Amino acid sequence: MVDERSDAILRSLHEANIEFILVGGTAAVLLGAPVTTEDVDIVHRQTPENLDRLLSWLLTHGAYHRYDLAKRRLPPDRGALAGHGHINLQTDLGKLDLLCRLGEGEDYEQILGDTVVLDGGPFPIRVITLPRLIAVKARAGRPKDRLTLPLLIATLDEQLRSKG
Amino acid sequence: MGSPSYDEATLAAYFQPPDVAIFDDAVAGAELRRLAIEDPDILAAVADVDRTQIRDSLERTPFDRLRIASERWNGLVRLRRGG
């Protein structure tokens, strides 16, 4: 399910000049798939300047790691943002998952060619393409990905049919 | 479960397997061809997707899709909270 403030997160990241690619369920919604998702997943660009902007934004918005059994509300650090993992955060605007890599060999620069900028709305947003999202989820093969794939594939099928 | 109240021809317009052209997609094609062999249930499930949901969605702008999805979620949250 889309978090009630996913739009606010995306707008705020844009206004902070943070370079990112929207992936995951919210990307699927924007691309036309009738899916639901709770959090916003992004792949951020790992240049020093962008990491600085992103870390500053996160600290401003009270970000902390959602997964901590001790519930210490630990803030993210620059090292994690510059790494290879997935960082699952809670912010004052909602849940935000930072994916340093979608998978092996799939950082921001490497997936940039399979993105599209949606600029018909209140702010432009770079989103992974539907075919690439399908490929990523098919490769991941987790139960939640397998659940979503028929909807994503049917959406791509509809788009291809409408193009004739 | 009961059976649909529509004839086969009508249902076929709204519940369809993917067109074979999708397997030639330059980016997703290879993974879809692999799924066809290794995980065919996923592709079989495409025929159970109600295409009216997708067609309605594709008629909207991307941000309208996001707004509607958010409103739907907010409504569910309110229901869950009991008002």
gemmi code that builds the backbone of each chain (N, CA, C; Angstrom):
import gemmi

chains = {
    "A": [
        ("MET", (0.815, -1.184, 0.000), (0.000, 0.000, 0.000), (0.863, 1.253, 0.000)),
        ("VAL", (0.472, 2.223, -0.756), (1.256, 3.449, -0.826), (1.085, 4.226, 0.465)),
        ("ASP", (2.195, 4.577, 1.048), (2.136, 5.341, 2.287), (1.478, 6.683, 2.018)),
        ("GLU", (0.744, 7.185, 3.006), (0.004, 8.428, 2.800), (0.912, 9.591, 2.474)),
        ("ARG", (2.202, 9.475, 2.752), (3.081, 10.612, 2.514), (4.168, 10.322, 1.486)),
        ("SER", (3.977, 9.302, 0.656), (4.990, 8.980, -0.351), (5.184, 10.158, -1.296)),
        ("ASP", (4.094, 10.840, -1.639), (4.199, 12.011, -2.500), (5.038, 13.100, -1.827)),
        ("ALA", (4.860, 13.269, -0.531), (5.611, 14.295, 0.203), (7.094, 13.945, 0.260)),
        ("ILE", (7.407, 12.670, 0.443), (8.820, 12.258, 0.450), (9.475, 12.568, -0.886)),
        ("LEU", (8.801, 12.179, -1.960), (9.382, 12.368, -3.292), (9.576, 13.846, -3.598)),
        ("ARG", (8.577, 14.639, -3.251), (8.684, 16.080, -3.494), (9.845, 16.672, -2.685)),
        ("SER", (9.953, 16.269, -1.450), (10.987, 16.820, -0.581), (12.384, 16.417, -1.061)),
        ("LEU", (12.537, 15.166, -1.488), (13.828, 14.722, -2.024), (14.183, 15.528, -3.276)),
        ("HIS", (13.194, 15.759, -4.106), (13.419, 16.554, -5.325), (13.851, 17.974, -4.961)),
        ("GLU", (13.148, 18.578, -4.007), (13.454, 19.960, -3.630), (14.835, 20.078, -2.992)),
        ("ALA", (15.341, 18.976, -2.445), (16.684, 18.982, -1.852), (17.759, 18.643, -2.893)),
        ("ASN", (17.349, 18.554, -4.162), (18.287, 18.279, -5.267), (19.010, 16.943, -5.115)),
        ("ILE", (18.327, 15.985, -4.536), (18.919, 14.656, -4.374), (18.655, 13.842, -5.629)),
        ("GLU", (19.723, 13.254, -6.147), (19.599, 12.439, -7.359), (19.271, 11.008, -6.953)),
        ("PHE", (18.163, 10.516, -7.477), (17.742, 9.153, -7.150), (16.859, 8.600, -8.251)),
        ("ILE", (16.717, 7.277, -8.237), (15.810, 6.578, -9.147), (14.771, 5.889, -8.281)),
        ("LEU", (13.511, 6.163, -8.585), (12.430, 5.510, -7.846), (12.256, 4.094, -8.385)),
        ("VAL", (12.262, 3.131, -7.486), (12.082, 1.721, -7.872), (10.984, 1.125, -6.973)),
        ("GLY", (10.686, -0.133, -7.125), (9.746, -0.787, -6.219), (8.282, -0.460, -6.507)),
        ("GLY", (7.461, -0.663, -5.480), (6.021, -0.575, -5.643), (5.512, 0.805, -6.020)),
        ("THR", (6.096, 1.848, -5.436), (5.638, 3.198, -5.776), (5.965, 3.521, -7.231)),
        ("ALA", (7.103, 3.028, -7.710), (7.425, 3.173, -9.133), (6.385, 2.447, -9.973)),
        ("ALA", (6.018, 1.254, -9.533), (5.023, 0.473, -10.276), (3.699, 1.217, -10.366)),
        ("VAL", (3.298, 1.866, -9.265), (2.060, 2.660, -9.279), (2.164, 3.773, -10.317)),
        ("LEU", (3.262, 4.517, -10.294), (3.437, 5.619, -11.240), (3.451, 5.128, -12.684)),
        ("LEU", (3.924, 3.902, -12.881), (4.015, 3.348, -14.233), (2.700, 2.714, -14.703)),
        ("GLY", (1.695, 2.714, -13.824), (0.371, 2.261, -14.248), (-0.076, 0.930, -13.696)),
        ("ALA", (0.752, 0.271, -12.924), (0.363, -1.034, -12.392), (-0.564, -0.870, -11.183)),
        ("PRO", (-1.647, -1.635, -11.120), (-2.575, -1.528, -9.984), (-2.074, -2.323, -8.785)),
        ("VAL", (-0.974, -1.858, -8.211), (-0.380, -2.557, -7.067), (-0.419, -1.660, -5.842)),
        ("THR", (-0.156, -2.233, -4.705), (-0.094, -1.470, -3.470), (1.257, -1.712, -2.808)),
        ("THR", (1.762, -0.712, -2.148), (3.037, -0.835, -1.452), (3.068, 0.165, -0.309)),
        ("GLU", (3.821, -0.157, 0.696), (3.802, 0.695, 1.882), (4.925, 1.712, 1.909)),
        ("ASP", (6.062, 1.387, 1.312), (7.197, 2.297, 1.461), (7.686, 2.810, 0.108)),
        ("VAL", (8.574, 3.781, 0.191), (9.196, 4.370, -0.991), (10.597, 3.799, -1.108)),
        ("ASP", (10.895, 3.177, -2.240), (12.216, 2.588, -2.479), (12.956, 3.420, -3.520)),
        ("ILE", (14.155, 3.821, -3.192), (14.953, 4.568, -4.172), (16.366, 3.993, -4.240)),
        ("VAL", (16.965, 4.166, -5.427), (18.397, 3.925, -5.598), (19.030, 5.302, -5.735)),
        ("HIS", (19.892, 5.655, -4.796), (20.476, 6.988, -4.804), (21.823, 6.994, -5.503)),
        ("ARG", (22.164, 8.144, -6.065), (23.473, 8.281, -6.711), (24.534, 8.443, -5.635)),
        ("GLN", (25.653, 7.739, -5.807), (26.650, 7.713, -4.741), (27.842, 8.625, -5.008)),
        ("THR", (27.570, 9.797, -5.568), (28.644, 10.789, -5.650), (28.787, 11.447, -4.284)),
        ("PRO", (29.986, 11.978, -3.962), (30.164, 12.615, -2.648), (29.146, 13.725, -2.393)),
        ("GLU", (28.878, 14.525, -3.415), (27.942, 15.649, -3.235), (26.530, 15.138, -2.948)),
        ("ASN", (26.127, 14.104, -3.679), (24.763, 13.590, -3.489), (24.615, 12.887, -2.142)),
        ("LEU", (25.684, 12.203, -1.736), (25.641, 11.568, -0.411), (25.516, 12.618, 0.689)),
        ("ASP", (26.202, 13.737, 0.513), (26.097, 14.821, 1.503), (24.670, 15.354, 1.564)),
        ("ARG", (24.101, 15.591, 0.393), (22.733, 16.130, 0.354), (21.747, 15.133, 0.958)),
        ("LEU", (21.928, 13.865, 0.613), (21.001, 12.844, 1.104), (21.112, 12.687, 2.621)),
        ("LEU", (22.339, 12.634, 3.126), (22.510, 12.480, 4.579), (21.925, 13.680, 5.321)),
        ("SER", (22.151, 14.862, 4.783), (21.598, 16.065, 5.404), (20.069, 15.996, 5.424)),
        ("TRP", (19.494, 15.566, 4.314), (18.023, 15.453, 4.234), (17.521, 14.444, 5.274)),
        ("LEU", (18.196, 13.314, 5.348), (17.756, 12.269, 6.275), (17.803, 12.747, 7.727)),
        ("LEU", (18.877, 13.439, 8.069), (19.004, 13.910, 9.454), (17.975, 14.999, 9.752)),
        ("THR", (17.717, 15.828, 8.755), (16.689, 16.871, 8.921), (15.314, 16.254, 9.160)),
        ("HIS", (15.076, 15.105, 8.525), (13.756, 14.470, 8.620), (13.723, 13.324, 9.637)),
        ("GLY", (14.673, 13.367, 10.552), (14.628, 12.444, 11.691), (14.733, 10.979, 11.323)),
        ("ALA", (15.456, 10.664, 10.258), (15.518, 9.275, 9.796), (16.227, 8.377, 10.815)),
        ("TYR", (15.679, 7.188, 10.962), (16.341, 6.173, 11.790), (16.063, 4.789, 11.209)),
        ("HIS", (16.931, 3.844, 11.563), (16.786, 2.473, 11.064), (15.521, 1.836, 11.643)),
        ("ARG", (14.660, 1.328, 10.761), (13.426, 0.688, 11.241), (13.721, -0.653, 11.907)),
        ("TYR", (14.754, -1.310, 11.409), (15.053, -2.656, 11.904), (16.124, -2.590, 12.981)),
        ("ASP", (15.705, -2.461, 14.206), (16.621, -2.449, 15.346), (15.826, -2.964, 16.546)),
        ("LEU", (16.143, -4.172, 16.971), (15.356, -4.812, 18.031), (15.390, -4.013, 19.332)),
        ("ALA", (16.474, -3.268, 19.520), (16.594, -2.459, 20.746), (15.854, -1.124, 20.618)),
        ("LYS", (15.329, -0.845, 19.443), (14.546, 0.380, 19.203), (15.308, 1.638, 19.627)),
        ("ARG", (16.566, 1.683, 19.191), (17.399, 2.818, 19.590), (17.233, 4.038, 18.686)),
        ("ARG", (16.485, 3.864, 17.614), (16.289, 4.954, 16.640), (17.638, 5.468, 16.132)),
        ("LEU", (18.441, 4.550, 15.682), (19.773, 4.903, 15.205), (19.682, 5.618, 13.865)),
        ("PRO", (20.329, 6.767, 13.750), (20.307, 7.476, 12.466), (21.246, 6.796, 11.461)),
        ("PRO", (20.986, 6.956, 10.187), (21.904, 6.392, 9.179), (23.206, 7.193, 9.166)),
        ("ASP", (24.276, 6.548, 8.695), (25.530, 7.282, 8.571), (25.993, 7.259, 7.115)),
        ("ARG", (26.971, 8.095, 6.844), (27.436, 8.268, 5.464), (28.023, 6.972, 4.898)),
        ("GLY", (28.685, 6.220, 5.782), (29.292, 4.964, 5.323), (28.257, 4.000, 4.767)),
        ("ALA", (27.116, 3.924, 5.448), (26.060, 3.030, 4.964), (25.517, 3.511, 3.626)),
        ("LEU", (25.350, 4.829, 3.504), (24.817, 5.370, 2.249), (25.769, 5.129, 1.087)),
        ("ALA", (27.056, 5.047, 1.402), (28.062, 4.850, 0.358), (28.337, 3.364, 0.102)),
        ("GLY", (27.648, 2.497, 0.824), (27.922, 1.066, 0.718), (27.176, 0.369, -0.391)),
        ("HIS", (26.885, -0.925, -0.167), (26.238, -1.740, -1.197), (24.877, -2.280, -0.769)),
        ("GLY", (24.476, -1.983, 0.450), (23.300, -2.663, 0.994), (21.991, -1.925, 0.807)),
        ("HIS", (20.973, -2.467, 1.438), (19.646, -1.851, 1.489), (19.440, -1.298, 2.898)),
        ("ILE", (19.022, -0.050, 2.981), (18.872, 0.629, 4.268), (17.401, 0.988, 4.449)),
        ("ASN", (16.793, 0.412, 5.470), (15.347, 0.579, 5.674), (15.110, 1.597, 6.780)),
        ("LEU", (14.580, 2.743, 6.404), (14.483, 3.861, 7.342), (13.042, 4.301, 7.581)),
        ("GLN", (12.850, 4.884, 8.752), (11.618, 5.616, 9.058), (11.986, 7.087, 9.093)),
        ("THR", (11.210, 7.921, 8.433), (11.441, 9.368, 8.493), (10.153, 10.037, 8.965)),
        ("ASP", (10.224, 11.330, 9.190), (8.999, 12.021, 9.619), (8.002, 12.170, 8.476)),
        ("LEU", (8.417, 11.794, 7.275), (7.494, 11.824, 6.137), (7.045, 10.424, 5.730)),
        ("GLY", (7.496, 9.408, 6.443), (7.099, 8.036, 6.130), (8.294, 7.119, 5.953)),
        ("LYS", (8.004, 5.905, 5.538), (9.070, 4.916, 5.364), (9.820, 5.179, 4.065)),
        ("LEU", (11.139, 5.029, 4.137), (11.983, 5.253, 2.967), (13.080, 4.194, 2.959)),
        ("ASP", (13.129, 3.417, 1.888), (14.175, 2.401, 1.747), (15.193, 2.867, 0.723)),
        ("LEU", (16.445, 2.940, 1.155), (17.540, 3.337, 0.273), (18.246, 2.075, -0.200)),
        ("LEU", (18.274, 1.877, -1.508), (18.942, 0.713, -2.068), (20.217, 1.202, -2.752)),
        ("CYS", (21.347, 0.885, -2.160), (22.611, 1.280, -2.788), (22.789, 0.550, -4.113)),
        ("ARG", (22.281, -0.674, -4.150), (22.285, -1.499, -5.371), (20.933, -2.200, -5.451)),
        ("LEU", (20.406, -2.316, -6.658), (19.226, -3.175, -6.822), (19.646, -4.625, -6.707)),
        ("GLY", (20.749, -4.924, -7.319), (21.355, -6.254, -7.294), (22.805, -6.090, -7.691)),
        ("GLU", (23.477, -7.189, -7.931), (24.883, -7.117, -8.319), (25.011, -6.355, -9.646)),
        ("GLY", (25.880, -5.349, -9.662), (26.073, -4.576, -10.886), (24.898, -3.695, -11.231)),
        ("GLU", (24.141, -3.287, -10.228), (22.958, -2.472, -10.496), (22.898, -1.272, -9.548)),
        ("ASP", (23.937, -0.420, -9.606), (23.859, 0.820, -8.843), (23.206, 1.899, -9.714)),
        ("TYR", (23.151, 3.108, -9.197), (22.469, 4.209, -9.895), (22.965, 4.354, -11.328)),
        ("GLU", (24.274, 4.422, -11.464), (24.835, 4.672, -12.801), (24.507, 3.524, -13.752)),
        ("GLN", (24.488, 2.318, -13.209), (24.325, 1.144, -14.063), (22.880, 0.903, -14.497)),
        ("ILE", (21.919, 1.443, -13.767), (20.524, 1.261, -14.180), (19.950, 2.528, -14.817)),
        ("LEU", (20.785, 3.577, -14.867), (20.289, 4.869, -15.362), (19.711, 4.754, -16.781)),
        ("GLY", (20.286, 3.884, -17.587), (19.817, 3.721, -18.962), (18.425, 3.127, -19.060)),
        ("ASP", (17.976, 2.498, -18.007), (16.632, 1.906, -17.985), (15.725, 2.691, -17.048)),
        ("THR", (15.764, 4.015, -17.195), (14.889, 4.872, -16.390), (14.188, 5.853, -17.320)),
        ("VAL", (13.149, 6.449, -16.789), (12.412, 7.470, -17.533), (12.088, 8.597, -16.559)),
        ("VAL", (12.141, 9.839, -17.051), (11.779, 10.976, -16.198), (10.319, 11.334, -16.454)),
        ("LEU", (9.517, 11.228, -15.410), (8.107, 11.616, -15.499), (8.036, 13.088, -15.111)),
        ("ASP", (7.762, 13.942, -16.098), (7.789, 15.381, -15.800), (6.451, 16.050, -16.048)),
        ("GLY", (5.385, 15.284, -16.060), (4.071, 15.882, -16.279), (3.351, 16.246, -15.001)),
        ("GLY", (3.999, 16.062, -13.878), (3.349, 16.316, -12.593), (3.885, 17.553, -11.918)),
        ("PRO", (3.668, 17.674, -10.634), (4.105, 18.865, -9.904), (5.623, 18.979, -9.794)),
        ("PHE", (6.336, 17.885, -10.003), (7.805, 17.918, -9.995), (8.281, 16.716, -10.806)),
        ("PRO", (9.442, 16.816, -11.447), (9.927, 15.687, -12.243), (10.467, 14.580, -11.347)),
        ("ILE", (10.318, 13.368, -11.808), (10.819, 12.259, -11.007), (11.343, 11.168, -11.939)),
        ("ARG", (12.535, 10.675, -11.607), (13.155, 9.626, -12.429), (12.744, 8.261, -11.882)),
        ("VAL", (12.197, 7.443, -12.769), (11.619, 6.161, -12.370), (12.224, 5.047, -13.219)),
        ("ILE", (12.432, 3.921, -12.621), (12.892, 2.756, -13.376), (11.810, 2.365, -14.397)),
        ("THR", (12.212, 1.856, -15.548), (11.209, 1.463, -16.542), (10.508, 0.180, -16.098)),
        ("LEU", (9.319, -0.015, -16.630), (8.564, -1.208, -16.252), (9.281, -2.509, -16.672)),
        ("PRO", (9.826, -2.581, -17.882), (10.552, -3.816, -18.227), (11.714, -4.117, -17.274)),
        ("ARG", (12.438, -3.072, -16.872), (13.564, -3.305, -15.968), (13.060, -3.731, -14.588)),
        ("LEU", (11.961, -3.126, -14.151), (11.388, -3.499, -12.857), (10.943, -4.968, -12.879)),
        ("ILE", (10.351, -5.373, -13.987), (9.935, -6.772, -14.121), (11.158, -7.697, -14.070)),
        ("ALA", (12.194, -7.313, -14.789), (13.407, -8.142, -14.810), (14.014, -8.265, -13.416)),
        ("VAL", (14.038, -7.153, -12.687), (14.601, -7.153, -11.330), (13.793, -8.063, -10.420)),
        ("LYS", (12.481, -7.937, -10.461), (11.631, -8.728, -9.571), (11.632, -10.208, -9.962)),
        ("ALA", (11.709, -10.472, -11.250), (11.766, -11.872, -11.698), (13.043, -12.529, -11.201)),
        ("ARG", (14.129, -11.771, -11.240), (15.415, -12.300, -10.788), (15.427, -12.482, -9.272)),
        ("ALA", (14.814, -11.529, -8.567), (14.788, -11.615, -7.098), (14.001, -12.846, -6.656)),
        ("GLY", (12.847, -13.047, -7.239), (12.095, -14.283, -7.013), (11.563, -14.494, -5.611)),
        ("ARG", (11.518, -13.434, -4.788), (10.964, -13.592, -3.444), (9.453, -13.742, -3.539)),
        ("PRO", (8.821, -14.305, -2.529), (7.357, -14.458, -2.596), (6.632, -13.165, -2.910)),
        ("LYS", (7.054, -12.053, -2.301), (6.353, -10.786, -2.548), (6.567, -10.310, -3.981)),
        ("ASP", (7.712, -10.643, -4.562), (7.950, -10.298, -5.968), (7.091, -11.169, -6.883)),
        ("ARG", (7.007, -12.453, -6.553), (6.215, -13.380, -7.369), (4.739, -12.996, -7.340)),
        ("LEU", (4.309, -12.427, -6.204), (2.915, -12.009, -6.070), (2.611, -10.827, -6.990)),
        ("THR", (3.564, -9.937, -7.120), (3.365, -8.701, -7.889), (3.598, -8.886, -9.388)),
        ("LEU", (4.428, -9.862, -9.740), (4.840, -9.998, -11.145), (3.689, -10.143, -12.130)),
        ("PRO", (2.657, -10.952, -11.855), (1.577, -11.043, -12.854), (0.941, -9.689, -13.167)),
        ("LEU", (0.797, -8.833, -12.143), (0.230, -7.499, -12.362), (1.163, -6.636, -13.206)),
        ("LEU", (2.452, -6.713, -12.925), (3.423, -5.920, -13.681), (3.497, -6.399, -15.128)),
        ("ILE", (3.494, -7.701, -15.312), (3.575, -8.254, -16.667), (2.312, -7.900, -17.461)),
        ("ALA", (1.164, -7.994, -16.815), (-0.089, -7.634, -17.501), (-0.091, -6.153, -17.866)),
        ("THR", (0.492, -5.314, -17.002), (0.558, -3.873, -17.295), (1.462, -3.613, -18.497)),
        ("LEU", (2.624, -4.271, -18.534), (3.509, -4.122, -19.688), (2.821, -4.637, -20.949)),
        ("ASP", (2.114, -5.744, -20.823), (1.390, -6.318, -21.959), (0.361, -5.309, -22.492)),
        ("GLU", (-0.373, -4.673, -21.580), (-1.365, -3.667, -21.997), (-0.691, -2.503, -22.722)),
        ("GLN", (0.453, -2.064, -22.197), (1.157, -0.951, -22.824), (1.628, -1.329, -24.225)),
        ("LEU", (2.160, -2.545, -24.378), (2.641, -2.979, -25.689), (1.481, -3.128, -26.663)),
        ("ARG", (0.358, -3.664, -26.189), (-0.814, -3.829, -27.063), (-1.354, -2.471, -27.502)),
        ("SER", (-1.347, -1.493, -26.585), (-1.903, -0.178, -26.942), (-1.027, 0.539, -27.955)),
        ("LYS", (0.275, 0.181, -27.969), (1.173, 0.778, -28.972), (1.009, 0.091, -30.320)),
        ("GLY", (0.358, -1.090, -30.274), (0.095, -1.828, -31.513), (1.314, -2.512, -32.026)),
    ],
    "B": [
        ("MET", (-16.242, -21.516, -5.361), (-16.543, -20.210, -5.965), (-17.535, -20.380, -7.092)),
        ("GLY", (-18.387, -19.396, -7.278), (-19.345, -19.435, -8.376), (-18.671, -19.148, -9.701)),
        ("SER", (-19.414, -19.222, -10.759), (-18.851, -18.951, -12.077), (-19.213, -17.526, -12.504)),
        ("PRO", (-18.413, -16.913, -13.388), (-18.690, -15.550, -13.835), (-20.031, -15.466, -14.570)),
        ("SER", (-20.643, -14.293, -14.499), (-21.953, -14.096, -15.134), (-21.825, -13.566, -16.557)),
        ("TYR", (-20.657, -13.795, -17.180), (-20.436, -13.264, -18.526), (-20.037, -14.394, -19.462)),
        ("ASP", (-20.283, -14.186, -20.743), (-19.924, -15.231, -21.704), (-18.415, -15.224, -21.942)),
        ("GLU", (-17.941, -16.272, -22.543), (-16.499, -16.461, -22.740), (-15.873, -15.334, -23.551)),
        ("ALA", (-16.573, -14.883, -24.564), (-16.022, -13.842, -25.438), (-15.831, -12.531, -24.672)),
        ("THR", (-16.778, -12.220, -23.814), (-16.663, -10.991, -23.011), (-15.500, -11.116, -22.035)),
        ("LEU", (-15.442, -12.230, -21.342), (-14.373, -12.427, -20.364), (-12.993, -12.388, -21.021)),
        ("ALA", (-12.930, -12.890, -22.251), (-11.640, -12.936, -22.942), (-11.098, -11.543, -23.238)),
        ("ALA", (-11.962, -10.558, -23.264), (-11.510, -9.191, -23.517), (-10.876, -8.566, -22.280)),
        ("TYR", (-11.155, -9.141, -21.127), (-10.685, -8.538, -19.871), (-9.697, -9.416, -19.105)),
        ("PHE", (-9.648, -10.669, -19.454), (-8.710, -11.592, -18.802), (-7.929, -12.294, -19.908)),
        ("GLN", (-6.656, -11.923, -20.032), (-5.871, -12.410, -21.170), (-4.488, -12.881, -20.745)),
        ("PRO", (-3.994, -13.912, -21.384), (-2.577, -14.253, -21.191), (-1.738, -13.203, -21.912)),
        ("PRO", (-0.478, -13.067, -21.556), (0.343, -12.065, -22.249), (0.534, -12.416, -23.720)),
        ("ASP", (0.609, -11.386, -24.532), (0.889, -11.580, -25.945), (2.334, -12.090, -26.101)),
        ("VAL", (2.559, -12.896, -27.099), (3.910, -13.450, -27.286), (4.956, -12.366, -27.513)),
        ("ALA", (4.506, -11.182, -27.963), (5.462, -10.089, -28.233), (6.225, -9.677, -26.981)),
        ("ILE", (5.610, -9.903, -25.826), (6.254, -9.474, -24.583), (7.571, -10.225, -24.341)),
        ("PHE", (7.655, -11.429, -24.872), (8.869, -12.235, -24.670), (10.043, -11.714, -25.507)),
        ("ASP", (9.737, -10.807, -26.422), (10.792, -10.219, -27.244), (11.247, -8.857, -26.719)),
        ("ASP", (10.670, -8.435, -25.584), (11.080, -7.146, -25.029), (12.583, -7.157, -24.758)),
        ("ALA", (13.241, -6.081, -25.160), (14.707, -6.045, -25.089), (15.228, -6.153, -23.661)),
        ("VAL", (14.487, -5.664, -22.690), (14.974, -5.646, -21.302), (14.381, -6.796, -20.488)),
        ("ALA", (13.064, -6.976, -20.569), (12.402, -7.985, -19.732), (12.309, -9.351, -20.409)),
        ("GLY", (12.490, -9.378, -21.708), (12.248, -10.610, -22.472), (13.003, -11.827, -21.959)),
        ("ALA", (14.270, -11.660, -21.689), (15.087, -12.805, -21.273), (14.573, -13.408, -19.965)),
        ("GLU", (14.238, -12.522, -18.998), (13.723, -13.030, -17.712), (12.355, -13.670, -17.887)),
        ("LEU", (11.533, -13.118, -18.774), (10.206, -13.697, -19.005), (10.315, -15.070, -19.669)),
        ("ARG", (11.250, -15.207, -20.580), (11.461, -16.521, -21.212), (11.951, -17.529, -20.187)),
        ("ARG", (12.782, -17.066, -19.255), (13.246, -17.965, -18.195), (12.082, -18.379, -17.295)),
        ("LEU", (11.236, -17.392, -16.946), (10.081, -17.714, -16.109), (9.167, -18.736, -16.786)),
        ("ALA", (9.035, -18.615, -18.087), (8.149, -19.526, -18.824), (8.573, -20.983, -18.627)),
        ("ILE", (9.851, -21.169, -18.405), (10.378, -22.528, -18.222), (10.449, -22.892, -16.737)),
        ("GLU", (10.976, -21.962, -15.937), (11.284, -22.296, -14.535), (10.164, -21.981, -13.547)),
        ("ASP", (9.276, -21.047, -13.904), (8.236, -20.616, -12.956), (6.963, -20.263, -13.727)),
        ("PRO", (6.415, -21.215, -14.460), (5.293, -20.907, -15.371), (4.023, -20.449, -14.669)),
        ("ASP", (3.891, -20.731, -13.372), (2.692, -20.287, -12.652), (2.536, -18.764, -12.679)),
        ("ILE", (3.662, -18.062, -12.659), (3.594, -16.595, -12.681), (2.971, -16.120, -13.986)),
        ("LEU", (3.414, -16.684, -15.089), (2.855, -16.264, -16.381), (1.412, -16.735, -16.526)),
        ("ALA", (1.097, -17.901, -15.954), (-0.294, -18.375, -16.005), (-1.209, -17.422, -15.240)),
        ("ALA", (-0.677, -16.845, -14.159), (-1.483, -15.938, -13.331), (-1.797, -14.621, -14.031)),
        ("VAL", (-1.035, -14.294, -15.065), (-1.310, -13.053, -15.807), (-2.720, -13.099, -16.393)),
        ("ALA", (-3.166, -14.282, -16.792), (-4.504, -14.430, -17.377), (-5.621, -14.202, -16.357)),
        ("ASP", (-5.276, -14.168, -15.078), (-6.280, -13.930, -14.033), (-6.346, -12.460, -13.607)),
        ("VAL", (-5.489, -11.637, -14.206), (-5.478, -10.218, -13.840), (-6.621, -9.498, -14.543)),
        ("ASP", (-7.407, -8.754, -13.766), (-8.509, -7.961, -14.305), (-7.927, -6.758, -15.055)),
        ("ARG", (-8.008, -6.787, -16.367), (-7.369, -5.730, -17.158), (-8.074, -4.376, -17.025)),
        ("THR", (-9.295, -4.349, -16.535), (-9.968, -3.050, -16.388), (-9.217, -2.171, -15.392)),
        ("GLN", (-8.634, -2.771, -14.369), (-7.862, -1.983, -13.394), (-6.678, -1.305, -14.068)),
        ("ILE", (-6.017, -2.060, -14.935), (-4.831, -1.526, -15.617), (-5.237, -0.470, -16.639)),
        ("ARG", (-6.292, -0.742, -17.398), (-6.711, 0.219, -18.422), (-7.161, 1.529, -17.788)),
        ("ASP", (-7.872, 1.438, -16.687), (-8.268, 2.658, -15.965), (-7.027, 3.423, -15.518)),
        ("SER", (-6.060, 2.694, -14.986), (-4.849, 3.325, -14.473), (-4.058, 3.997, -15.597)),
        ("LEU", (-3.958, 3.322, -16.727), (-3.154, 3.855, -17.832), (-3.791, 5.086, -18.473)),
        ("GLU", (-5.073, 5.295, -18.236), (-5.728, 6.497, -18.764), (-5.405, 7.731, -17.920)),
        ("ARG", (-4.857, 7.508, -16.737), (-4.553, 8.618, -15.848), (-3.095, 9.051, -15.993)),
        ("THR", (-2.791, 10.225, -15.485), (-1.398, 10.667, -15.457), (-0.690, 9.930, -14.311)),
        ("PRO", (0.623, 9.810, -14.376), (1.342, 9.107, -13.299), (1.043, 9.655, -11.908)),
        ("PHE", (0.999, 10.962, -11.761), (0.776, 11.514, -10.427), (-0.664, 11.333, -9.973)),
        ("ASP", (-1.595, 11.263, -10.934), (-2.972, 10.926, -10.559), (-3.029, 9.495, -10.032)),
        ("ARG", (-2.260, 8.612, -10.664), (-2.215, 7.223, -10.179), (-1.708, 7.179, -8.733)),
        ("LEU", (-0.681, 7.971, -8.478), (-0.114, 7.993, -7.127), (-1.113, 8.582, -6.140)),
        ("ARG", (-1.784, 9.653, -6.557), (-2.760, 10.295, -5.671), (-3.903, 9.335, -5.341)),
        ("ILE", (-4.402, 8.647, -6.354), (-5.526, 7.727, -6.131), (-5.094, 6.560, -5.249)),
        ("ALA", (-3.908, 6.042, -5.495), (-3.414, 4.943, -4.664), (-3.268, 5.402, -3.214)),
        ("SER", (-2.783, 6.641, -3.027), (-2.623, 7.172, -1.670), (-3.977, 7.348, -0.992)),
        ("GLU", (-4.948, 7.870, -1.741), (-6.286, 8.071, -1.168), (-6.908, 6.733, -0.767)),
        ("ARG", (-6.696, 5.751, -1.626), (-7.239, 4.415, -1.322), (-6.621, 3.885, -0.031)),
        ("TRP", (-5.322, 4.055, 0.085), (-4.627, 3.579, 1.281), (-5.078, 4.336, 2.514)),
        ("ASN", (-5.225, 5.662, 2.372), (-5.678, 6.453, 3.521), (-7.064, 6.016, 3.964)),
        ("GLY", (-7.927, 5.694, 2.997), (-9.263, 5.214, 3.331), (-9.214, 3.899, 4.082)),
        ("LEU", (-8.338, 3.020, 3.655), (-8.196, 1.735, 4.349), (-7.688, 1.935, 5.773)),
        ("VAL", (-6.751, 2.874, 5.916), (-6.214, 3.148, 7.258), (-7.322, 3.661, 8.160)),
        ("ARG", (-8.163, 4.556, 7.630), (-9.257, 5.107, 8.441), (-10.233, 4.001, 8.847)),
        ("LEU", (-10.520, 3.099, 7.880), (-11.417, 1.983, 8.183), (-10.847, 1.120, 9.297)),
        ("ARG", (-9.531, 0.869, 9.171), (-8.881, -0.003, 10.142), (-8.895, 0.622, 11.535)),
        ("ARG", (-8.844, 1.954, 11.557), (-8.832, 2.655, 12.847), (-10.253, 2.839, 13.391)),
        ("GLY", (-11.225, 2.413, 12.591), (-12.597, 2.481, 13.050), (-13.255, 3.828, 12.867)),
        ("GLY", (-12.882, 4.537, 11.839), (-13.584, 5.794, 11.578), (-12.666, 6.822, 10.966)),
    ],
}
model = gemmi.Model(1)
for chain_id, residues in chains.items():
    chain = gemmi.Chain(chain_id)
    for i, (resn, *xyz) in enumerate(residues, 1):
        res = gemmi.Residue()
        res.name, res.seqid = resn, gemmi.SeqId(i, " ")
        for name, pos in zip(("N", "CA", "C"), xyz):
            atom = gemmi.Atom()
            atom.name, atom.element = name, gemmi.Element(name[0])
            atom.pos, atom.b_iso = gemmi.Position(*pos), 0.0
            res.add_atom(atom)
        chain.add_residue(res)
    model.add_chain(chain)
structure = gemmi.Structure()
structure.add_model(model)
structure.setup_entities()
